[in-house]
Amino acid sequence: MKTPVCVLGLGLIGGSVLRAAAAAGRVTFGYNRSADGMNAALADGFDATADLESALTRAAQLSALIVLAVPVPALPALLEQIRRLAPDCPLTDVTSVKAAVLDDVTAAGLAEKFVGGHPMAGTAHSGWPAGHAGLFEGAPWVISVDDHVDPTVFATVLDLILDCGSVAVPARSEEHDAAAAAISHLPHLLAEALAVTAADVPLAFALAAGSFRDGTRVAGTAPDLVRAMCEGNAPQLLPTLDRAMALLAEARESLATESSVADLVNTGHAARTRYESFPRNEIVTVVLGEDDWRRALAAAGRAGGVIRSALPTPDSR
């Protein structure tokens, strides 16, 4: 029997996890602080409550996998209640920063049961109505391989990721945050800047088409969610911003003095081409719990490796 799933926070991502886990045949239930989100989930036939204590008590009784799907600023208070009511449940999250979450989990005394996660999927919309069971289909989903990670909890979280239709990408928390700064958080800020810049030009919105639409898509995300992800990853986002600003400054100087942006355009095109051919080799030989298994998975993830099926354990070989 698959591990039951308790999702705390039924917005776009949490709500989609609840739907996908239910579609995979799991016992699922969720908590949402606002009655609107809870009632929307109930109306769609899902088991949801606005009573955190009852959700966590039930999770403890079922030894459910608890999925943290709330903004990072809300985590400390939530973790305190988990520590009080369901400290033995396996625990994961779906937030877009990993080091800050791990710090909060460690401070709550729950690291032994925790394996971080981050599905690389979403839309510019938010809330329960925006979610759907297929949101994660084929998408990469980061699974943490930090030094504290327990192989049994890792396998439990991996099983949920695969049930949601994703491929798992193993990574250390600090490496995830550096990558997320470049491919998620920086794009949000660039989209905001592009939208503001265009808004200053009277004819811009009348002429805007595909390039502007695609370049500003994530600027439609709720501002509080963008702030939470960017501010929560400030240590990694700051040097990433510096790098992008330096590239733009160099392009501006070249345009002003040589009437050329060739260096940035050519380098960017080459980088995009490398991305399009980046390998996605399946990781199949790492044995969970054997010596150095975390390091081996982190190295495989950096090289483009993904996990598409359950990994072997010493007992299964």
Secondary structure, DSSP 8 states (H G I E B T S, - for coil): ----EEEE--SHHHHHHHHHHHHTT--EEEE-SSHHHHHHHHHTT--EES-HHHHHHHHHHHT-EEEE-S-GGGHHHHHHHHHHH-TTS-EEE--S-SHHHHHHHHHTT-GGGB--EEE----S--SGGG--TTTTTT-EEEEE--TT--HHHHHHHHHHHHHTT-EEEEE-HHHHHHHHIIIIIHHHHHHHHHHHHHHTSTTHHHH--HHHHHHTGGGGS-HHHHHHHHHHTHHHHHHHHHHHHHHHHHHHHHHHHHS--HHHHHHHHHHHHHHHT----B--S--TTSTTHHHHHHHHHHTT-BB-S----TTT-
